[in-house]
Amino acid sequence: MPGILKQAILKPLLKKPSLDSNDFENYRPISNLRFISKTIEKCVAKQLIQYLDINDLGETYHSAYKSNHSTETALIRVHNDIAMAIDQHNSVILVLLDLLAAFDTVDHGILLSRLSNPFGITGTVLEWFRSYLSDRTQFVQVNGACSASHVLEFGVLQGSVLGPLLYSMYTSPLGEIAFSIFVTLVSDANILLMMLQRSLFMPS
């Protein structure tokens, strides 16, 4: 991946209009990339999604950034499972986890290792992803003023095409949690749903 295509302009976007605009933590760092860079990413993403589908490597319970699996389908699935458990007089424990700055915490070395195993991406393709992730730079632009450029040592870009897909592959081990727990992965949020038989709470 040419170095000129790995430079991003960060334009902070307030997460909600009601939040304090003076608190930097209330902003989402949206990356603006060159048109040709996004075009290349779209081509790679299309091939990568096809590869995952053909080889049945996609996470079953993952929603968002996935065809026919939106955040809405995740909520419908969770609601349905809770209703079924209640109908069977079982207890339900629901835990909602929201990972802070999730995309920014991705370790490139671990991600490349994940791509190799279990996803089987090796050789020239793996080296392309290594090039894509390495030596990326970014700077902040606000009202025409620009900060100094910094090297991005961790994370995948919010606003990129490949970012959400790579993050999903990075967090794939979360889908291997014990059988008794039903897990739905929604981008940077996780829904853990545990069905407990009523007999577990009844005196012997």
C-alpha positions in Angstrom: 0.0 0.0 0.0 1.7 3.3 -1.1 2.6 5.6 1.8 0.7 8.5 0.2 -2.5 6.6 0.6 -1.9 5.8 4.3 -2.3 9.4 5.5 -5.6 10.2 7.2 -7.1 13.6 8.1 -9.0 13.3 11.5 -12.0 15.5 11.8 -13.5 15.2 15.3 -17.3 14.5 15.3 -19.3 15.1 18.4 -21.0 11.8 19.3 -24.3 13.4 20.4 -25.4 17.1 20.1 -26.3 17.1 23.8 -22.7 16.3 24.9 -20.2 18.9 26.2 -18.2 20.1 23.2 -15.4 21.1 25.5 -14.7 17.6 26.5 -12.5 15.8 24.0 -13.7 12.4 25.1 -17.1 13.3 23.6 -15.7 13.3 20.1 -15.4 10.5 17.6 -12.2 10.5 15.5 -13.5 10.1 12.0 -10.8 9.5 9.4 -11.0 11.2 6.0 -9.0 9.2 3.4 -8.1 9.7 -0.2 -10.7 8.5 -2.8 -8.3 6.1 -4.4 -7.5 4.6 -1.0 -11.1 3.9 -0.2 -11.5 2.4 -3.7 -8.7 0.0 -3.1 -10.2 -0.9 0.3 -13.6 -1.6 -1.2 -12.0 -4.0 -3.7 -10.1 -5.8 -0.9 -13.1 -5.9 1.4 -15.3 -7.4 -1.3 -12.8 -10.2 -1.9 -12.2 -10.8 1.8 -15.9 -11.1 2.6 -16.3 -13.6 -0.3 -13.4 -15.6 1.1 -14.9 -15.6 4.6 -18.3 -16.7 3.2 -17.0 -19.4 0.9 -14.9 -20.9 3.7 -17.5 -20.4 6.4 -15.1 -18.4 8.6 -17.5 -15.7 9.6 -18.6 -15.3 13.2 -22.1 -16.7 13.5 -23.4 -14.3 16.2 -21.8 -11.2 14.9 -24.1 -8.3 13.8 -23.3 -4.9 12.2 -21.1 -4.4 9.2 -22.3 -7.8 7.9 -24.8 -8.5 5.2 -28.3 -9.3 6.5 -27.0 -9.0 10.1 -27.7 -5.5 11.4 -27.9 -4.2 15.0 -31.6 -4.6 14.6 -31.4 -8.3 13.9 -29.2 -8.7 17.1 -31.8 -7.0 19.2 -34.6 -9.2 17.7 -32.5 -12.3 18.4 -31.8 -11.3 22.0 -35.5 -10.3 22.6 -36.7 -13.6 21.2 -34.3 -15.7 23.3 -35.3 -13.8 26.5 -39.0 -14.3 25.7 -38.5 -18.0 25.1 -36.5 -18.4 28.3 -39.3 -16.7 30.3 -41.9 -18.9 28.7 -40.0 -21.9 29.9 -39.9 -20.4 33.4 -36.1 -20.0 33.3 -34.1 -17.1 34.6 -32.1 -14.8 32.3 -29.0 -12.8 32.9 -28.2 -10.0 30.4 -24.9 -8.2 30.4 -24.2 -5.3 28.0 -20.6 -4.4 27.4 -19.4 -1.3 25.6 -15.7 -1.2 24.7 -14.2 2.3 25.1 -12.4 3.5 21.9 -12.5 -0.1 20.7 -11.2 0.5 17.1 -8.2 2.5 18.6 -7.0 -0.4 20.7 -6.4 -3.0 18.0 -2.8 -4.4 18.2 -1.5 -4.8 14.6 0.7 -7.8 15.5 -2.2 -9.6 17.1 -4.5 -8.7 14.2 -2.0 -10.1 11.6 -1.7 -13.2 13.7 -5.5 -13.6 13.7 -5.6 -13.2 9.9 -3.1 -16.0 9.6 -4.7 -18.3 12.2 -7.6 -19.1 12.2 -8.5 -17.3 9.0 -5.8 -18.8 6.9 -4.6 -15.6 5.2 -0.9 -16.0 4.4 1.7 -15.1 1.8 1.3 -12.1 -0.4 -2.1 -11.3 0.9 -0.9 -11.2 4.5 2.0 -9.0 3.5 -0.4 -6.6 1.8 -2.3 -6.3 5.1 0.9 -5.8 6.9 1.8 -3.0 4.5 -1.8 -1.6 4.9 -1.5 -1.4 8.7 2.1 -0.2 9.0 3.5 3.3 8.8 0.0 5.0 8.7 0.0 8.6 9.7 -2.8 11.0 10.7 -3.3 14.6 11.7 -6.2 16.5 13.1 -7.9 19.3 11.2 -10.3 21.7 12.9 -11.6 24.9 11.3 -8.7 24.9 8.8 -6.0 24.5 11.4 -3.9 21.3 11.3 -1.9 19.5 14.0 1.4 17.8 13.5 1.3 14.4 11.8 1.7 11.3 14.0 2.3 7.6 13.2 -0.6 5.3 14.0 1.0 2.4 16.0 -2.3 0.9 17.1 -5.9 0.7 15.9 -7.9 0.5 12.7 -9.4 3.7 11.2 -13.0 4.7 11.9 -14.2 6.0 8.5 -12.2 3.4 6.5 -13.8 0.6 4.6 -11.7 -2.2 6.0 -11.6 -1.0 9.6 -14.9 -2.5 10.8 -14.2 -5.8 9.0 -10.7 -6.1 10.4 -12.0 -5.3 13.9 -14.6 -8.1 13.6 -11.8 -10.5 12.7 -9.6 -9.2 15.5 -12.3 -9.9 18.1 -13.3 -13.3 16.7 -12.1 -15.2 19.8 -15.0 -13.6 21.7 -17.3 -15.9 19.8 -15.6 -19.0 21.4 -17.0 -18.3 24.9 -18.5 -21.3 26.7 -21.6 -23.0 25.4 -23.8 -21.9 28.3 -23.5 -18.3 27.2 -25.1 -16.9 24.1 -23.1 -14.0 22.7 -24.0 -11.4 20.1 -21.3 -9.2 18.9 -22.4 -5.7 17.7 -19.4 -3.8 16.4 -17.7 -2.4 19.5 -20.4 -3.6 21.9 -21.1 -7.1 23.2 -24.3 -8.6 24.4 -23.9 -11.6 26.7 -27.1 -13.6 27.4 -27.1 -16.5 29.8 -30.1 -18.8 30.2 -30.3 -20.5 33.6 -32.6 -23.4 34.3 -35.0 -22.7 37.1 -34.0 -26.0 38.7 -30.6 -24.4 39.5 -32.3 -22.1 42.0 -34.7 -24.6 43.5 -33.8 -26.3 46.8 -32.9 -30.0 46.5 
